[in-house]
Amino acid sequence: MSNLPSDSSGKGGVGGPAPAAGEMARAVAQVRELVRVHSARFERSIPLIASENLLSPYAKELLISDFHSRYAEGLPGERYYEGNEQVDQVENLCLDLARRLFRCSFADVRPISGTVANLAVLKALAEPGDLVGTSRLADGAHISSAAFGAFGLRGVKPVYYAWDPERMTIDVGRTKEILRAVRPKLCLFGLSLFLFPMPIDELRPTLEDIGARGWFDGAHVLGLIAGGQFQDPLREGCVVVSGSTHKTLPGPQHGILLGETNDPEVTKKLQSGAFPGVTSNHHLNEMAALAVSLAEQIEFGRDYAAKTIANAQALGAALHERGFDVLAADLGFTRSHTIAVRVEKEGGGESAARRLADAGIITNKNLLPGDKSPKHPGGVRLGTPEVTRVGMGPREMVRIAELFDGLLHRGRSTEDIAREAAELKHDFTTLRYCFGAGEAAYRYYDLVGREPS
Ligand SMILES: Cc1ncc(COP(=O)(O)O)c(C=O)c1O
């Protein structure tokens, strides 16, 4: 907004300056234009952010429905507001679809994001001062586990699992010793750099011995679990799974809780953790879009999840063949949607991610185990949910690796790589694995058809 004219007349706003004629219409037009530019940019880019995905047309449509304008606190049939009959029916359908997809007895779709879902679990199953097992941020955990994140907000104390950097997962033997010695009340399994399934089965007897509950943060891998292509934490003994609904599960930006427990007390606590614990209204338009996304996942998710993982493995192999230090090479790089590449010899995570973005390849710098300073991540994290969603396969993963190689090893120009990235993307700009497949993935929906005036 820096190029908007400033007004110091002292009128308008809350006792502030009145806008000059047309100024606010120009602000609206400017926002629209920036979002259009952004959409066009992503249409010609190669987006490899592991936590991002694209929404199907039927789900997207519901985001701008009248549900957006309404309130419905509480559970279906027990609302605090009138006018919720259709909202209740949609939410009941959404809950049914969630329970069916994840084969579980409990679902709650009121948390409005993955972090809020984590807060709901902490509110429900831990008290301030409790010890809660988790992984370290440097080993790939989400900021929810940090003192400056959800753990700190709830006042719980982290007990860190031991990490095996070669296998990029928890070191089971040493972690069992830690758990026996410290006896946390709750054990969180889940990562933002999530390459391999967590050894929950192996740790389960220890959790049972010490009376700790298992909690899985599936924000990243929810779609892979739903598609039957990853671990299945509710069958491995976790009482609750929290997650975002917009990463490997290609739904709206929202959160979810899923549970398998015979204890009605736990269910009640999780529900009251979600509301009134950490939400008031729960963004009903997103909830409706989620219902669509869950139905689409039931129909198309198995194939999509399998192809997402196959693409991540293909990208890992193609980069490794071109001299990149892809982590866990001897384990096939990954069993998820994500790979991690140590790019110290390519200038470090920050520089590599910036150069790639300038050339139309969108990634993020990432801390890797063994990094000396959190301020200078040694790696980049790459994910295949979005490129798979628009139909790319192993052949395109090799092309992407060639672009990495050209830019970061062979000194080819940013402009040339950006042009080739756009050429590659040109045939992959429509949605797959959903109803309405073939719709434009990056379309800007102009509802009014003219600029404001
Ligand atoms: C493991 C994990 N948990 C929770 C979250 C938070 O999800 P949200 O962005 O939906 O709040 C993330 C986000 O990337 C994550 O990686």
The ligand as an ORCA input file, in Angstrom:
! r2SCAN-3c Opt
* xyz 0 1
  C       3.512    -30.718     12.328
  C       2.681    -29.489     12.193
  N       1.718    -29.269     13.085
  C       0.933    -28.180     13.016
  C       1.094    -27.267     12.019
  C       0.256    -26.029     12.020
  O      -0.711    -26.064     11.090
  P      -1.529    -24.739     10.700
  O      -0.653    -23.965      9.805
  O      -2.751    -25.318     10.052
  O      -1.838    -24.026     11.981
  C       2.084    -27.448     11.055
  C       2.239    -26.443      9.980
  O       2.950    -26.558      9.052
  C       2.899    -28.592     11.151
  O       3.889    -28.801     10.285
*
